[in-house]
Amino acid sequence: MALFALGTSFCIALASLISAEVVKAVGGPMALSRWRMLIGFLILALIATAVGGWSTVSAHHFPLILLSSLVAIVVADPALNAGIALIGARRTGLIFSLSAPFAAALGFLTLGETLRWSQLIGCALVACGIAVAVGFSRRPASSPDAKPDSSVHAEVRLSGAGVLLAVLAAFGQAVGILTMRPVMLDNPDPFAVMALRGLVAVVVLWAYHLAFPGTWKNGIGVPDRKTMARVAIGVFIGYVVGMSMLMIALTGTSVAVASTLSSMAPVAILPMLWLRTGTRLPWQAWFGAFVTVLGTAVLFLK
């Protein structure tokens, strides 16, 4: 089951690469989140209906699904976007990697989950590898006399509010995964569960958007077909396939291991960026990726 959590990382990494290229076309990060959730819900609802998955979800699952969606999608996602705006993607990604340790601690405190020594070492290696890879994923300025207000300096400028928002996003992600563990132990259909989780986010995000016209920077027009097609592809890969794989992983894997393996997207995206853009990354980023792979191998040891 742990392999499904690992697959989640690669799906999210690929989806992030696609989303990064269309975020401006749809009207910004929040608009992208709204469209992603709407498209994801529709796709998942169709799949759940086709496979007869709705009947596998019980009424007692709804409170946890509701909590998971509100915390992980409605709160954590906007906090992550706001953190990126304030302290940059690199630092936000570095702080967001705390979601795995948060999930491990919460799993122990609330569900009584414990880890073997090999799993503890593996989780620690993955977390450290992610931190190193993300922390060194940006090359320093090529010019030694770069201006203080350059984008490079703006990327590393710290903001207390930005740090707190990134921590909130990491904690929200951990809580979102934690609350789904008891649900998935009953083996409901993962597509139906994710559809219901997405429905909550759709209702909240679109209700907020429609209730406050001040958020309509460019109206509420629908993006063009080409843009929507790319958004749909990213949603299918990252949300429909990726997150459904995470739900499957939670049926047989601890919260700590599932969260750790599914948080490797910042590392998984490095070779994708290299192949897509030809961007040369510093050796420290590749070393971090190697440590992450080593930690993953340890987690798969019996």
C-alpha positions in Angstrom: 0.0 0.0 0.0 2.9 2.3 0.6 3.6 2.2 -3.1 0.4 4.1 -3.7 1.5 6.9 -1.4 4.7 7.2 -3.4 2.7 7.3 -6.6 0.8 10.2 -5.2 4.0 12.3 -5.0 4.8 11.8 -8.7 1.2 12.5 -9.7 1.1 15.8 -7.7 4.5 16.8 -9.0 3.4 16.3 -12.6 0.1 18.1 -12.0 2.0 21.0 -10.3 4.1 21.3 -13.4 1.0 21.5 -15.6 -0.9 23.9 -13.2 2.1 26.3 -13.0 1.7 27.0 -16.7 -2.0 27.8 -16.6 -2.4 29.5 -13.3 -2.3 33.0 -14.8 -4.6 32.1 -17.6 -7.4 31.1 -15.2 -7.1 34.2 -13.1 -4.7 33.3 -10.3 -4.2 30.6 -7.7 -7.6 30.9 -6.0 -9.4 30.8 -9.4 -7.3 27.7 -10.2 -8.3 26.0 -7.0 -12.0 26.7 -7.6 -11.9 25.2 -11.1 -9.7 22.3 -10.0 -12.1 21.3 -7.3 -15.2 21.7 -9.5 -13.6 19.6 -12.4 -12.2 17.1 -9.9 -15.6 16.6 -8.2 -17.4 16.1 -11.5 -14.8 13.5 -12.7 -14.8 11.6 -9.4 -18.6 11.7 -9.1 -18.9 10.1 -12.6 -16.3 7.4 -11.7 -18.0 6.7 -8.3 -21.3 6.4 -10.0 -19.9 4.1 -12.7 -18.3 1.7 -10.2 -21.2 1.9 -7.7 -19.0 3.4 -5.0 -21.6 5.6 -3.3 -23.1 2.8 -1.3 -19.7 2.0 0.3 -19.7 5.4 2.1 -21.6 5.5 5.4 -23.2 8.4 7.2 -20.7 8.2 10.1 -17.9 8.9 7.5 -19.3 12.3 6.6 -18.1 14.3 9.7 -14.5 13.2 9.1 -14.7 13.8 5.3 -16.2 17.3 6.0 -13.4 18.1 8.5 -10.7 16.8 6.2 -12.0 18.9 3.3 -12.4 22.1 5.3 -9.0 21.9 6.9 -6.9 20.5 4.1 -8.5 22.1 1.1 -10.4 25.2 2.2 -7.9 26.4 4.9 -4.5 24.8 4.0 -4.6 25.4 0.2 -5.2 29.2 0.5 -2.7 29.4 3.3 -0.1 27.7 1.1 -0.8 30.1 -1.7 -0.6 33.1 0.6 2.6 31.8 2.1 4.1 31.6 -1.4 3.1 35.2 -2.1 4.7 36.4 1.1 7.9 34.4 1.4 8.3 32.7 -2.0 7.8 29.2 -3.2 11.1 27.8 -2.1 10.8 28.8 1.6 7.1 27.9 1.7 7.9 24.5 0.2 10.6 24.0 2.8 8.2 24.7 5.7 5.4 22.8 4.1 7.6 19.6 4.3 6.8 19.7 8.0 3.4 18.2 7.1 4.9 14.7 7.3 6.4 15.1 10.9 3.1 16.8 11.9 1.1 13.8 10.6 3.4 11.3 12.4 3.0 13.1 15.7 -0.7 13.4 15.3 -1.1 9.8 14.3 0.8 8.7 17.5 -1.2 11.1 19.7 -4.7 10.5 18.4 -4.6 7.0 16.8 -1.9 5.4 18.8 0.2 4.6 15.7 3.8 3.6 16.3 6.7 3.1 13.9 9.5 0.6 13.8 13.0 2.0 14.0 13.5 1.4 10.3 10.4 3.4 9.6 11.5 6.3 11.9 14.9 6.4 10.1 13.2 6.3 6.7 10.8 9.1 7.6 13.7 11.2 9.0 15.8 10.6 5.8 12.9 11.5 3.5 12.1 14.7 5.6 15.7 15.8 5.6 16.1 15.0 1.9 13.1 17.1 1.0 14.3 20.0 3.2 17.8 19.9 1.5 16.3 19.5 -2.0 13.8 22.3 -1.6 16.2 24.6 0.3 18.8 24.4 -2.5 16.5 24.1 -5.5 17.1 27.7 -6.5 20.5 28.8 -7.9 22.0 31.9 -6.4 22.1 35.1 -8.4 24.6 34.9 -11.3 25.7 38.5 -10.7 27.5 39.2 -7.4 26.2 42.8 -7.4 22.5 41.9 -7.8 20.2 44.6 -6.5 18.7 44.2 -3.1 15.2 44.3 -4.6 15.8 41.7 -7.2 13.6 38.6 -7.4 16.3 36.5 -5.9 16.4 38.6 -2.8 12.7 38.8 -2.7 12.6 35.0 -2.7 14.6 34.7 0.5 13.1 37.7 2.4 11.4 36.4 5.6 8.0 37.4 6.8 6.5 36.3 10.1 3.1 36.1 8.6 4.3 34.1 5.6 6.1 31.6 7.9 2.9 31.2 10.0 0.8 30.7 7.0 3.2 28.0 5.6 3.1 26.2 9.0 -0.7 26.4 9.0 -0.7 24.9 5.5 1.6 22.1 6.7 -0.5 21.4 9.8 -3.7 21.5 7.8 -2.4 19.0 5.3 -1.4 16.7 8.2 -4.8 17.0 9.8 -6.5 16.4 6.4 -4.6 13.1 6.0 -5.1 12.1 9.6 -8.8 12.4 9.5 -9.1 10.3 6.4 -7.3 7.3 8.0 -10.3 6.1 10.1 -12.6 6.5 7.1 -10.4 4.5 4.8 -9.9 1.7 7.3 -13.6 0.8 6.6 -12.5 0.3 2.9 -15.0 2.6 1.2 -14.6 3.4 -2.5 -11.8 5.9 -2.7 -13.4 7.7 -5.7 -16.6 8.2 -3.8 -14.7 9.5 -0.7 -12.7 11.9 -2.8 -15.8 13.1 -4.6 -17.5 14.0 -1.3 -14.4 15.6 0.0 -14.2 17.7 -3.2 -17.9 18.6 -3.0 -17.4 20.3 0.3 -14.5 22.3 -1.1 -16.6 23.2 -4.2 -19.5 24.5 -2.2 -17.3 26.6 0.2 -14.9 28.0 -2.4 -17.5 28.9 -5.0 -20.0 30.2 -2.3 -17.3 32.5 -1.0 -16.3 33.7 -4.5 -19.9 34.4 -5.5 -20.7 36.1 -2.2 -17.9 38.6 -2.4 -17.8 40.4 -5.8 -14.5 42.1 -4.7 -12.8 38.8 -5.5 -13.9 39.1 -9.2 -10.8 40.7 -10.6 -11.7 39.7 -14.1 -15.3 38.8 -13.6 -16.4 35.1 -13.4 -15.9 34.2 -17.0 -15.0 30.7 -18.0 -11.4 30.2 -19.3 -10.9 29.2 -22.9 -11.2 25.5 -24.0 -7.4 25.0 -24.3 -6.8 26.3 -20.8 -9.6 24.3 -19.3 -8.4 21.2 -21.0 -4.9 21.6 -19.4 -6.5 22.3 -16.1 -8.6 19.1 -16.4 -5.5 17.1 -17.3 -3.7 18.4 -14.2 -6.8 17.7 -12.1 -7.1 14.2 -13.4 -3.4 13.4 -12.7 -3.0 15.2 -9.4 -6.4 15.0 -7.7 -8.3 12.2 -9.3 -5.5 9.7 -9.6 -3.0 11.0 -7.1 -5.2 11.7 -4.1 -7.3 8.5 -4.8 -4.0 6.6 -4.6 -3.3 8.3 -1.2 -6.8 7.2 0.1 -5.9 3.6 -1.0 -2.6 3.8 0.8 -4.3 4.8 4.0 -6.2 1.6 4.1 -3.0 -0.4 4.8 -0.3 2.2 5.7 0.2 4.3 8.8 -0.5 8.0 8.6 3.2 8.8 9.2 4.5 6.6 6.3 1.7 7.6 3.9 2.2 11.3 4.6 5.9 11.0 4.3 5.9 9.2 1.0 3.1 11.4 -0.4 5.0 14.6 0.5 7.9 13.9 -1.9 6.4 16.0 -4.8 9.0 18.8 -4.3 11.7 16.2 -5.0 9.8 14.3 -7.7 9.4 17.5 -9.7 13.2 18.2 -9.9 13.9 15.7 -12.8 10.7 16.8 -14.4 11.8 20.4 -14.3 15.2 19.5 -15.7 13.7 17.6 -18.6 11.0 20.2 -19.2 13.0 23.4 -19.0 16.7 22.3 -19.1 17.2 24.2 -15.8 20.5 23.1 -14.1 20.0 22.6 -10.4 22.8 22.8 -7.8 24.4 19.6 -6.6 22.8 20.1 -3.2 19.3 19.7 -4.6 20.3 16.4 -6.2 22.0 15.3 -3.0 18.7 16.0 -1.2 16.9 14.0 -3.8 19.3 11.1 -3.3 18.8 11.2 0.5 15.0 11.2 -0.1 15.3 8.1 -2.4 17.5 6.4 0.3 14.9 7.1 2.9 12.1 5.7 0.7 14.1 2.5 0.2 14.4 2.2 4.0 10.7 2.6 4.4 10.1 -0.3 2.0 12.4 -2.6 4.0 10.5 -5.3 5.8 
